[in-house]
């Protein structure tokens, strides 16, 4: 009887040891998978941080604020100087109110500008002076009509109507 009892105890201990080994292996495997997932997540987070850091220096396509009329006027004045135009060449500068683009989080603000009696070189320099892509300011439309006037040495002059647009990031309110 003692022999059977010892045999039974040995069998129970053996099965307990096997169960403990199986449970330990299962726990080890799940911990190994969790550790690999953590490593993969950490690697992905590092990649995303590097991407975000790279985007900080990248040019924006939209401004975070609407450019006030006085800054638009200063921008036009600076562009007139860049284009070597006379101030009498500016017929009008008409900033419009911003308009939401569909159901997006962006608005667009158009400013109509009319110039008269400018050469093509002056127009090109003026447009280059107006634009600032990093602030979402670009000349979207440009219409040229030949002016009846002529410049020095018979140079062709043009009347210009252009639209300076500003893209503005303006999220829709949650209310």
VEXBAPA-964845 format. One line per field, with one value per residue (C-alpha): residue in three letters; x, y, z. Coordinates in Angstrom, 1 decimal, always signed. Example, Ala and Ser with C-alpha at 12.3 -4.5 7.8 and 13.67 -1.06 7.14 Angstrom:
2
resn c(ALA	SER)
xx c(+12.3	+13.7)
yy c(-4.5	-1.1)
zz c(+7.8	+7.1)
This chain:
175
resn c(UNK	UNK	UNK	UNK	UNK	UNK	UNK	UNK	UNK	UNK	UNK	UNK	UNK	UNK	UNK	UNK	UNK	UNK	UNK	UNK	UNK	UNK	UNK	UNK	UNK	UNK	UNK	UNK	UNK	UNK	UNK	UNK	UNK	UNK	UNK	UNK	UNK	UNK	UNK	UNK	UNK	UNK	UNK	UNK	UNK	UNK	UNK	UNK	UNK	UNK	UNK	UNK	UNK	UNK	UNK	UNK	UNK	UNK	UNK	UNK	UNK	UNK	UNK	UNK	UNK	UNK	UNK	UNK	UNK	UNK	UNK	UNK	UNK	UNK	UNK	UNK	UNK	UNK	UNK	UNK	UNK	UNK	UNK	UNK	UNK	UNK	UNK	UNK	UNK	UNK	UNK	UNK	UNK	UNK	UNK	UNK	UNK	UNK	UNK	UNK	UNK	UNK	UNK	UNK	UNK	UNK	UNK	UNK	UNK	UNK	UNK	UNK	UNK	UNK	UNK	UNK	UNK	UNK	UNK	UNK	UNK	UNK	UNK	UNK	UNK	UNK	UNK	UNK	UNK	UNK	UNK	UNK	UNK	UNK	UNK	UNK	UNK	UNK	UNK	UNK	UNK	UNK	UNK	UNK	UNK	UNK	UNK	UNK	UNK	UNK	UNK	UNK	UNK	UNK	UNK	UNK	UNK	UNK	UNK	UNK	UNK	UNK	UNK	UNK	UNK	UNK	UNK	UNK	UNK	UNK	UNK	UNK	UNK	UNK	UNK)
xx c(+0.0	+2.9	+4.3	+1.1	+0.8	+4.4	+3.7	+0.6	+2.4	+5.2	+2.7	+0.9	+4.3	+5.3	+2.0	+2.2	+5.8	+4.7	+1.7	+4.0	+6.5	+3.7	+2.2	+5.7	+6.4	+3.0	+3.6	+7.1	+5.8	+3.1	+5.6	+8.0	+5.2	+4.2	+7.9	+8.2	+5.0	+6.4	+9.6	+7.6	+5.5	+8.6	+10.1	+7.0	+6.8	+10.4	+9.6	+6.6	+8.6	+11.2	+8.4	+6.9	+10.2	+10.7	+7.3	+8.1	+10.6	+8.5	+6.6	+3.0	+0.2	-2.1	-1.8	-3.0	-4.5	-6.1	-3.7	-5.1	-5.7	-2.8	-0.4	-1.9	-1.3	+2.3	+2.8	+1.4	+3.6	+6.7	+5.8	+5.4	+9.0	+10.2	+8.5	+9.8	+6.3	+5.0	+2.4	+0.0	+0.0	-2.1	-5.8	-7.3	-6.6	-9.8	-9.5	-12.6	-13.9	-12.7	-14.9	-15.0	-13.9	-16.8	-17.0	-13.3	-11.3	-9.9	-11.0	-9.8	-9.5	-9.2	-7.7	-8.4	-5.6	-5.7	-2.6	-2.3	+0.5	+3.1	+5.6	+5.6	+8.9	+7.3	+4.3	+6.4	+8.5	+5.3	+3.7	+6.9	+6.9	+3.3	+3.5	+4.6	+3.8	+4.8	+2.0	-0.5	-0.4	-0.3	-1.5	-4.3	-5.6	-3.9	-5.6	-3.5	-5.0	-2.8	-2.8	-3.3	-0.3	+3.3	+6.4	+9.8	+11.3	+7.9	+7.7	+4.4	+2.5	-0.3	-3.3	-3.4	-6.2	-5.0	-6.3	-4.0	-5.4	-4.6	-5.4	-6.3	-6.6	-9.7	-11.2	-15.0	-16.2	-17.6	-20.7)
yy c(+0.0	+2.3	+1.5	+2.4	+5.6	+6.5	+5.7	+7.8	+10.7	+10.5	+10.5	+13.5	+15.3	+14.3	+15.6	+18.8	+19.4	+18.8	+21.2	+23.7	+23.4	+23.8	+26.8	+28.4	+27.8	+29.3	+32.3	+32.7	+32.6	+35.2	+37.4	+37.1	+38.1	+41.0	+42.1	+41.9	+43.9	+46.5	+46.7	+47.1	+49.8	+51.6	+51.5	+52.8	+55.7	+56.6	+56.6	+58.9	+61.3	+61.6	+62.2	+64.9	+66.5	+66.6	+68.2	+71.0	+72.5	+71.7	+74.5	+74.9	+75.0	+76.9	+79.8	+79.6	+83.1	+85.5	+88.1	+91.5	+94.2	+96.3	+93.4	+92.8	+96.4	+96.2	+93.0	+94.8	+97.8	+95.6	+93.7	+97.1	+97.9	+94.4	+94.9	+98.5	+99.7	+103.1	+103.4	+104.9	+101.5	+100.0	+100.6	+98.6	+96.1	+94.4	+91.8	+89.6	+87.8	+84.3	+81.5	+77.9	+75.3	+72.8	+71.0	+71.0	+72.7	+75.2	+78.6	+80.6	+84.3	+86.0	+89.5	+91.1	+93.3	+95.4	+96.9	+99.1	+99.8	+97.2	+95.3	+91.5	+91.6	+94.0	+91.7	+88.7	+90.4	+91.8	+88.3	+86.8	+89.5	+88.8	+85.1	+83.3	+79.7	+78.9	+81.1	+79.7	+82.9	+82.2	+84.0	+81.8	+83.8	+86.2	+88.0	+90.1	+92.7	+94.7	+98.4	+101.1	+102.9	+102.0	+102.2	+103.5	+102.4	+101.1	+98.4	+96.7	+97.4	+95.4	+95.8	+93.1	+91.6	+89.0	+87.1	+86.6	+83.7	+82.7	+79.3	+79.4	+76.5	+77.2	+74.1	+73.7	+74.2	+71.1	+73.0)
zz c(+0.0	+0.8	-2.5	-4.3	-2.3	-3.2	-6.8	-6.8	-5.1	-7.6	-10.5	-9.1	-8.7	-12.2	-13.7	-11.7	-12.9	-16.5	-16.1	-14.5	-17.4	-20.0	-18.2	-18.0	-21.7	-22.6	-20.3	-21.8	-25.4	-24.6	-22.9	-25.9	-28.3	-26.0	-25.9	-29.7	-30.0	-27.6	-29.7	-32.9	-31.3	-30.0	-33.5	-35.1	-32.5	-33.3	-37.0	-36.4	-34.2	-37.0	-39.5	-37.3	-36.8	-40.6	-41.1	-38.7	-41.2	-44.2	-46.0	-45.0	-47.6	-45.3	-42.9	-39.4	-39.4	-41.9	-43.1	-42.1	-44.8	-43.7	-44.1	-47.6	-48.4	-47.2	-49.3	-52.4	-51.7	-51.4	-54.6	-56.4	-55.4	-56.4	-59.8	-60.2	-60.9	-60.1	-57.3	-59.9	-61.7	-58.9	-59.7	-56.9	-54.1	-52.9	-50.2	-49.9	-46.8	-46.3	-47.6	-46.3	-48.9	-48.9	-45.6	-45.0	-42.2	-44.7	-45.8	-48.8	-49.0	-52.4	-52.9	-56.3	-57.6	-60.7	-62.3	-65.4	-67.8	-66.7	-68.7	-68.6	-66.6	-64.1	-63.8	-63.2	-60.5	-58.9	-58.8	-57.3	-54.7	-53.7	-53.3	-50.2	-50.5	-46.9	-45.7	-48.2	-50.4	-54.1	-57.2	-58.5	-61.5	-63.8	-66.7	-69.1	-71.5	-73.8	-72.8	-75.4	-74.0	-74.8	-72.6	-73.3	-76.6	-77.8	-75.0	-74.8	-71.6	-70.1	-67.9	-65.3	-63.1	-60.7	-57.7	-54.7	-52.6	-49.1	-47.8	-44.1	-41.7	-39.7	-38.0	-37.9	-34.4	-32.5	-31.3)
